[in-house]
Amino acid sequence: MQEHLRAGPATGEVCPTLADDLLRGADAIAIFVFGDAKARRKVYYYAGEAKVRMPTFRMGNVICARKSRLLDWIEQQEAAQ
């Protein structure tokens, strides 16, 4: 089995690890969404103060997000236009 894939709990089928979907820190989220770590303040704004909030959560003091949830959120924003 490849290192970045693991077997599902009961089915035995191969699925990606959670780490592949997880972004840790405002810089990582900013690079994924905006293409630049300098946009980290936008991440904090959209996560906490914006009218339509970015789907984030905290692990201790670190802001985190799942790539899959961010892509879904972006698609929802596009559909609302």
WODAGI-V930290 format. One line per field, one symbol per residue. ss: DSSP state (A for helix, B for strand, O for the rest). phi: phi as a letter, one per 40 degrees, with the letter a starting at -180 (. if undefined). Layout:
ss: ???
phi: ???
//
This chain:
ss: OOOOBBBOOOOOOBBBOAAAOBBBOAAAAAAAAAOOAAAAAAAAAAAAOOOOOOOOBBBOOBBBBBAAAAAAAAAAAAAAO
phi: .cccbbccdbcgccbcccdcbcbbgccccccccbgacccccccccccbbccbcccbabbgcccbacdcccccccccccccc
//
